[in-house]
Amino acid sequence: MITTEQREKLRGWFAGRLPDDLFEELAEITVDREEITVIGRIPEPRLAEGASAAEREAATESRIQEFRERTREARIEVAREAEHRFRRKVSWGVECGGERALFTHVAAPVMTRLRQPERQVLDTLIAGGVARSRSDALAWCVRLVQRHTDDWLTELRESLEHVQRVRAQGPDTEPEDAPTDTPADAPAADDE
């Protein structure tokens, strides 16, 4: 968990470091322990008036693919600097014509111990065809909780930020520019 100030510094670093012509707008930056996800808005393709939904969809997909290929080297360069500085993998995505596409992202393994009743919930989801594995079922459960408790999670995150600010005022603190909670062995990886 990082503070609002650390998140703002991170966003500022990317806003200052990204090439001016990369995105129309830096739409969103999200961060957790393992990953920084940078989402930028790119221009929609120009189509003839009255173009069909299928034509719009194909044009948007092509624009996103073209952007991904054309900007790969620039994005890799920025990602390498950011990964070294913030000790997190950088993932990229775009918004175009109302669509959002992620190019890369981290699927971090999470270990947990579950008792039989909890395992039975996961196995029921598998048997019902909702998930292919216990891992998929657990991810599905997390997404469901996230969707239905967004207000509660927002309040909890704000409370955690307050706790971090109070801790930072303690007697044995050192000022930091980079976000905390970084794994020591965070890999630097290229765009796929």
Backbone bond lengths (Angstrom), bond angles and torsions (degrees), N, CA, C in turn:
res aa  C-N    CA-C-N  psi(-1)  N-CA   C-N-CA  omega(-1)  CA-C   N-CA-C  phi
1 M - - - 1.449 - - 1.526 108.63 -
2 I 1.316 116.65 129.05 1.455 119.41 177.54 1.522 108.54 -115.34
3 T 1.321 115.51 159.02 1.466 120.47 -177.82 1.524 110.68 -79.59
4 T 1.317 115.08 166.86 1.460 120.57 177.03 1.523 110.47 -60.80
5 E 1.316 117.06 -41.03 1.467 120.77 179.60 1.529 111.16 -62.73
6 Q 1.330 117.58 -43.27 1.459 120.74 178.21 1.533 110.67 -64.45
7 R 1.335 116.66 -39.10 1.468 121.03 177.77 1.534 109.97 -63.98
8 E 1.329 116.93 -40.30 1.467 120.58 179.14 1.524 110.96 -66.38
9 K 1.334 117.50 -39.86 1.467 120.91 177.03 1.526 110.64 -63.60
10 L 1.328 116.00 -40.92 1.461 121.23 178.19 1.526 110.14 -62.11
11 R 1.323 116.81 -48.56 1.466 121.26 178.81 1.531 109.97 -61.03
12 G 1.328 117.00 -41.46 1.462 120.95 177.80 1.514 112.26 -62.25
13 W 1.339 116.79 -40.75 1.460 120.02 179.15 1.526 109.56 -61.03
14 F 1.338 116.96 -47.53 1.464 119.82 179.77 1.525 111.04 -64.89
15 A 1.324 117.66 -42.07 1.477 120.42 179.60 1.520 110.47 -59.43
16 G 1.331 116.91 -38.81 1.453 120.87 179.60 1.519 113.79 -78.83
17 R 1.323 117.40 -29.11 1.460 121.22 -174.37 1.525 114.26 -90.69
18 L 1.331 117.63 -29.61 1.460 119.39 -178.55 1.525 110.67 -65.95
19 P 1.316 118.52 140.07 1.461 120.18 175.06 1.536 110.05 -57.43
20 D 1.326 116.57 140.78 1.466 121.46 -176.43 1.516 113.33 -56.44
21 D 1.314 117.13 -33.24 1.467 119.88 -175.94 1.527 113.78 -94.48
22 L 1.340 117.41 10.11 1.461 119.28 -178.29 1.530 111.37 -70.72
23 F 1.316 117.77 -53.99 1.459 122.74 -179.11 1.522 109.50 -122.60
24 E 1.331 115.99 155.97 1.462 120.06 168.21 1.522 109.18 -67.10
25 E 1.331 114.11 -37.76 1.454 120.85 -178.08 1.512 108.94 -155.73
26 L 1.321 116.64 142.59 1.455 121.99 172.86 1.526 106.13 -80.75
27 A 1.330 117.02 102.55 1.463 121.61 -170.49 1.529 112.79 -77.42
28 E 1.335 117.04 -44.12 1.459 118.70 -173.08 1.523 110.33 -159.88
29 I 1.327 115.42 142.18 1.462 121.75 170.08 1.516 106.77 -129.76
30 T 1.322 116.14 124.21 1.459 120.76 175.16 1.520 108.15 -119.07
31 V 1.317 115.67 151.13 1.459 119.89 -176.18 1.521 109.79 -144.19
32 D 1.323 115.97 142.91 1.453 122.50 169.37 1.528 107.53 -139.11
33 R 1.309 117.81 -163.84 1.464 120.93 -176.50 1.520 113.67 -61.62
34 E 1.340 117.04 -35.53 1.455 120.31 -173.26 1.516 114.39 -102.32
35 E 1.325 118.38 -23.80 1.465 119.31 -163.47 1.526 112.72 -145.14
36 I 1.331 113.35 145.60 1.465 122.17 168.39 1.521 105.50 -115.10
37 T 1.331 117.07 124.38 1.459 120.80 179.00 1.521 108.31 -109.43
38 V 1.327 115.84 122.40 1.463 122.96 -178.83 1.526 107.76 -108.62
39 I 1.339 115.48 120.34 1.465 121.79 178.76 1.519 107.96 -116.74
40 G 1.329 116.30 125.59 1.458 121.19 178.13 1.516 111.22 -119.75
41 R 1.303 115.89 153.51 1.473 120.79 177.42 1.522 108.24 -93.68
42 I 1.337 115.92 133.04 1.464 121.19 177.76 1.526 108.32 -119.50
43 P 1.344 116.92 157.91 1.471 119.54 -176.98 1.522 112.45 -65.78
44 E 1.324 113.93 144.04 1.461 119.59 175.71 1.523 108.98 -72.32
45 P 1.331 117.47 151.86 1.463 119.32 175.69 1.531 109.93 -68.54
46 R 1.325 115.69 146.95 1.468 120.37 177.41 1.517 108.73 -84.92
47 L 1.313 114.79 124.21 1.458 120.40 -178.98 1.525 109.32 -125.26
48 A 1.307 114.61 159.30 1.461 120.07 177.11 1.529 108.66 -65.05
49 E 1.308 115.78 147.09 1.451 120.59 177.68 1.532 109.24 -58.97
50 G 1.308 116.60 136.56 1.460 120.77 -179.53 1.513 114.29 84.17
51 A 1.344 118.15 13.68 1.461 120.60 178.68 1.526 109.71 -61.58
52 S 1.314 116.48 144.61 1.463 121.61 -178.32 1.526 110.99 -70.86
53 A 1.329 115.96 163.92 1.466 121.29 177.37 1.526 110.58 -62.16
54 A 1.334 117.13 -38.40 1.467 120.67 179.22 1.523 110.83 -64.38
55 E 1.344 116.78 -40.42 1.462 120.73 178.81 1.522 110.35 -65.95
56 R 1.341 117.14 -42.62 1.466 121.04 178.68 1.530 111.06 -62.13
57 E 1.321 115.94 -43.95 1.466 120.53 179.83 1.522 111.09 -62.00
58 A 1.326 117.02 -46.90 1.472 120.88 179.95 1.522 111.20 -63.93
59 A 1.324 117.02 -40.81 1.466 120.76 179.88 1.524 111.01 -65.70
60 T 1.325 117.22 -40.34 1.463 120.85 179.14 1.524 110.69 -65.88
61 E 1.326 116.87 -44.89 1.473 120.27 177.72 1.525 110.90 -60.24
62 S 1.315 116.91 -41.14 1.468 120.64 179.08 1.522 111.49 -66.86
63 R 1.326 117.32 -39.36 1.473 120.76 178.76 1.513 110.18 -63.41
64 I 1.316 116.98 -42.54 1.466 121.17 179.68 1.531 110.11 -63.63
65 Q 1.327 117.71 -45.10 1.463 121.78 179.41 1.528 111.15 -63.43
66 E 1.336 116.67 -42.33 1.469 121.33 178.05 1.522 110.10 -60.83
67 F 1.326 117.08 -45.32 1.464 121.41 179.08 1.525 110.49 -60.86
68 R 1.316 115.84 -44.81 1.464 120.07 -178.52 1.521 111.49 -59.05
69 E 1.320 117.18 -47.38 1.458 121.20 -179.26 1.534 111.83 -67.44
70 R 1.317 116.40 -45.40 1.466 121.21 -175.34 1.533 112.52 -66.18
71 T 1.323 117.85 -32.83 1.468 120.66 -173.40 1.528 113.75 -102.76
72 R 1.312 116.89 3.91 1.474 120.26 -174.32 1.530 112.89 -52.43
73 E 1.312 118.17 -51.02 1.473 119.97 -175.99 1.521 112.07 -62.97
74 A 1.326 117.59 -42.17 1.471 120.78 178.98 1.526 110.60 -63.91
75 R 1.322 116.72 -41.99 1.460 120.00 -179.63 1.526 111.58 -67.48
76 I 1.329 116.90 -38.10 1.465 120.27 178.05 1.528 110.15 -63.29
77 E 1.318 117.01 -42.50 1.466 120.68 179.46 1.528 111.21 -60.38
78 V 1.329 117.15 -46.89 1.471 121.28 178.99 1.527 109.54 -64.67
79 A 1.324 117.07 -42.70 1.464 120.84 -178.78 1.526 111.18 -61.35
80 R 1.314 117.63 -42.01 1.475 120.29 179.98 1.525 110.81 -61.51
81 E 1.333 116.73 -44.33 1.462 119.97 177.57 1.529 111.09 -62.32
82 A 1.321 116.16 -45.90 1.464 120.60 -178.41 1.528 111.16 -65.81
83 E 1.330 117.29 -41.08 1.458 120.45 -179.85 1.526 110.81 -63.86
84 H 1.313 116.57 -37.10 1.463 120.19 176.85 1.533 110.15 -69.00
85 R 1.302 116.45 -43.53 1.476 121.33 -176.15 1.525 112.67 -71.91
86 F 1.342 117.04 -44.63 1.457 120.81 -172.63 1.531 113.60 -104.76
87 R 1.335 117.09 -4.68 1.457 123.30 176.15 1.524 112.74 56.45
88 R 1.329 114.66 42.41 1.459 122.96 176.29 1.523 108.19 -141.62
89 K 1.304 116.41 150.12 1.469 121.62 174.13 1.523 108.41 -68.62
90 V 1.325 116.37 143.43 1.464 121.58 176.90 1.521 108.62 -106.93
91 S 1.318 115.51 128.10 1.455 122.58 177.00 1.522 108.65 -114.76
92 W 1.323 116.04 152.95 1.460 121.23 -174.59 1.519 111.38 -124.88
93 G 1.320 114.09 151.67 1.451 120.87 173.98 1.513 109.86 -161.05
94 V 1.336 115.08 170.18 1.462 120.06 179.66 1.528 110.68 -137.88
95 E 1.335 113.68 158.70 1.455 122.44 167.59 1.515 106.29 -114.28
96 C 1.325 115.95 133.48 1.463 121.34 -179.61 1.517 108.34 -151.39
97 G 1.307 116.83 120.53 1.456 120.52 176.42 1.510 113.72 57.00
98 G 1.317 117.31 38.20 1.456 120.63 179.58 1.518 114.37 82.58
99 E 1.319 117.99 -4.05 1.461 122.04 178.11 1.526 109.74 -101.28
100 R 1.324 116.54 148.61 1.460 122.19 175.46 1.516 107.93 -122.47
101 A 1.332 115.96 132.16 1.463 120.85 179.08 1.525 108.99 -132.54
102 L 1.337 116.49 131.85 1.461 122.16 174.12 1.518 108.01 -99.26
103 F 1.336 115.78 133.90 1.468 120.25 179.13 1.519 110.58 -86.26
104 T 1.296 115.81 -43.58 1.457 121.71 -178.67 1.517 107.06 -139.09
105 H 1.296 116.45 155.79 1.452 120.42 172.36 1.520 109.29 -165.34
106 V 1.307 114.64 158.27 1.453 121.19 -178.60 1.523 108.70 -92.41
107 A 1.302 116.79 131.72 1.454 122.15 170.25 1.527 105.36 -109.52
108 A 1.319 116.07 91.98 1.461 121.55 -173.72 1.520 110.89 -82.06
109 P 1.323 117.45 128.62 1.459 119.40 176.53 1.527 110.27 -69.73
110 V 1.309 115.38 142.89 1.464 121.32 179.42 1.523 107.50 -129.69
111 M 1.297 115.93 123.84 1.468 120.58 179.74 1.525 108.66 -91.90
112 T 1.318 115.99 139.80 1.459 120.59 176.80 1.520 109.52 -151.33
113 R 1.303 115.79 154.92 1.463 121.41 175.59 1.516 107.00 -108.10
114 L 1.308 115.79 125.46 1.457 120.66 -179.44 1.518 110.03 -119.52
115 R 1.297 115.59 138.44 1.470 121.30 174.93 1.524 108.44 -79.60
116 Q 1.330 116.08 168.76 1.454 120.48 -174.80 1.534 113.61 -55.74
117 P 1.341 120.52 -45.10 1.475 118.36 -179.99 1.533 112.58 -60.64
118 E 1.322 117.24 -34.58 1.469 120.96 177.93 1.520 110.75 -70.91
119 R 1.335 116.96 -40.30 1.465 120.73 177.13 1.521 110.91 -64.89
120 Q 1.331 116.63 -34.75 1.459 120.37 178.91 1.534 111.19 -64.73
121 V 1.330 116.94 -35.64 1.469 119.91 175.97 1.525 109.52 -61.01
122 L 1.324 116.62 -47.01 1.460 120.53 179.84 1.525 110.88 -63.35
123 D 1.324 116.82 -42.93 1.464 120.51 -179.61 1.528 112.22 -65.63
124 T 1.334 117.29 -32.88 1.466 121.09 175.88 1.525 110.30 -65.75
125 L 1.329 117.14 -40.75 1.467 120.59 176.94 1.524 111.00 -62.77
126 I 1.315 116.90 -36.84 1.468 121.03 177.68 1.525 109.54 -68.08
127 A 1.329 116.84 -48.06 1.467 120.95 -178.99 1.526 111.24 -62.06
128 G 1.335 117.22 -32.25 1.455 121.53 179.73 1.514 113.73 -81.96
129 G 1.314 117.77 -1.38 1.459 121.26 178.31 1.521 114.18 80.28
130 V 1.329 117.40 10.46 1.463 121.07 178.13 1.525 110.48 -75.77
131 A 1.330 115.98 -32.30 1.465 121.21 -177.80 1.526 109.26 -140.04
132 R 1.353 115.34 156.24 1.466 120.74 -179.94 1.519 112.77 -90.58
133 S 1.347 115.48 -23.09 1.461 119.59 -175.61 1.523 108.88 -149.90
134 R 1.311 115.87 171.79 1.473 119.30 176.05 1.521 110.56 -62.56
135 S 1.315 116.70 -36.22 1.458 120.24 177.85 1.531 110.90 -62.11
136 D 1.328 117.04 -47.04 1.463 121.16 177.42 1.526 111.06 -62.12
137 A 1.340 116.51 -40.75 1.461 120.69 -179.63 1.521 111.18 -64.54
138 L 1.324 116.32 -40.75 1.460 119.89 178.62 1.531 110.83 -65.91
139 A 1.325 117.18 -42.02 1.467 120.63 177.11 1.529 110.48 -62.12
140 W 1.332 117.25 -39.60 1.464 121.95 177.71 1.528 110.11 -61.27
141 C 1.342 117.01 -43.32 1.470 121.39 178.69 1.527 111.41 -62.38
142 V 1.319 116.72 -42.23 1.469 120.51 179.16 1.521 110.12 -62.98
143 R 1.337 117.87 -43.61 1.469 120.58 178.09 1.524 111.36 -62.27
144 L 1.319 117.01 -38.58 1.461 121.41 179.17 1.529 110.58 -64.70
145 V 1.314 116.91 -45.93 1.462 120.62 178.05 1.527 109.76 -62.89
146 Q 1.317 116.68 -43.38 1.470 120.88 -179.83 1.526 110.56 -58.01
147 R 1.325 117.48 -44.17 1.461 121.91 -178.71 1.522 112.31 -63.76
148 H 1.326 116.54 -38.55 1.454 120.44 -171.76 1.520 114.14 -95.80
149 T 1.313 117.99 -3.17 1.467 119.44 -178.55 1.514 111.56 -131.54
150 D 1.321 117.23 27.65 1.462 120.96 -175.35 1.528 112.25 -56.67
151 D 1.338 118.19 -43.93 1.468 120.69 179.97 1.524 111.09 -62.37
152 W 1.331 115.82 -43.84 1.456 120.04 -179.89 1.530 110.87 -63.75
153 L 1.338 117.02 -44.24 1.466 120.31 179.46 1.524 111.24 -64.32
154 T 1.324 117.78 -37.63 1.467 121.00 177.33 1.524 110.40 -61.56
155 E 1.323 116.62 -45.68 1.465 120.51 179.12 1.526 111.10 -63.16
156 L 1.336 116.88 -40.60 1.456 120.66 178.31 1.528 111.17 -63.46
157 R 1.335 117.65 -42.92 1.470 120.72 178.50 1.527 111.32 -62.04
158 E 1.332 116.49 -41.28 1.467 120.22 178.26 1.521 110.74 -63.26
159 S 1.332 117.14 -39.83 1.464 120.79 177.67 1.523 110.99 -63.97
160 L 1.331 116.86 -40.40 1.462 120.48 178.63 1.526 111.30 -64.58
161 E 1.325 116.88 -37.44 1.466 119.99 176.67 1.520 110.27 -62.28
162 H 1.336 117.40 -40.29 1.460 120.97 178.56 1.529 110.20 -62.82
163 V 1.321 117.05 -43.11 1.466 121.20 178.15 1.528 110.12 -60.47
164 Q 1.334 117.41 -42.95 1.465 120.21 179.34 1.526 111.87 -64.58
165 R 1.330 117.55 -38.41 1.474 120.09 177.78 1.520 110.54 -63.83
166 V 1.327 117.94 -41.71 1.460 121.79 179.11 1.521 109.80 -65.09
167 R 1.336 117.38 -44.19 1.468 120.31 177.82 1.525 111.26 -60.58
168 A 1.325 116.25 -38.33 1.468 120.44 -178.22 1.526 112.14 -64.99
169 Q 1.307 117.65 -21.18 1.463 121.19 179.26 1.520 111.77 -86.81
170 G 1.333 116.70 0.75 1.456 122.07 -178.80 1.516 112.53 -68.08
171 P 1.320 116.81 171.41 1.472 121.13 -173.04 1.524 115.36 -71.70
172 D 1.330 118.80 -25.82 1.464 120.48 -174.09 1.518 112.55 -110.31
173 T 1.312 118.39 38.54 1.458 120.58 -177.68 1.510 111.27 -103.82
174 E 1.337 113.79 149.59 1.462 121.27 175.55 1.509 107.61 -116.99
175 P 1.328 118.83 143.24 1.469 119.56 178.38 1.521 110.60 -66.87
176 E 1.342 115.55 143.45 1.465 120.72 179.38 1.509 109.72 -129.45
177 D 1.350 115.47 142.75 1.462 120.36 173.98 1.510 110.87 -96.58
178 A 1.312 116.26 -32.13 1.466 120.42 -174.40 1.522 110.13 -93.66
179 P 1.334 117.63 153.62 1.461 121.40 176.29 1.516 110.41 -59.94
180 T 1.347 115.29 151.68 1.462 120.82 179.27 1.511 110.43 -92.23
181 D 1.334 115.62 -173.76 1.458 122.96 179.68 1.513 111.77 66.46
182 T 1.317 118.55 36.30 1.455 119.69 -178.76 1.516 109.97 -90.45
183 P 1.314 117.19 136.00 1.456 119.38 174.57 1.519 109.69 -72.00
184 A 1.311 116.53 142.60 1.454 120.36 -177.50 1.502 113.19 -67.24
185 D 1.327 116.33 -25.98 1.462 119.26 -175.51 1.524 111.80 -112.26
186 A 1.323 117.45 34.97 1.465 120.58 -178.55 1.536 109.42 -63.42
187 P 1.334 117.18 123.89 1.456 119.95 -176.23 1.520 112.18 -78.66
188 A 1.307 115.38 151.86 1.459 120.85 170.76 1.513 105.99 -102.61
189 A 1.314 117.29 124.33 1.466 119.62 -175.68 1.517 109.88 -133.34
190 D 1.321 114.37 152.55 1.458 120.73 179.03 1.509 110.12 -84.30
191 D 1.302 115.56 162.15 1.467 122.90 175.06 1.517 108.37 -64.99
192 E 1.305 115.91 143.48 1.460 118.96 179.50 1.497 110.39 -85.48
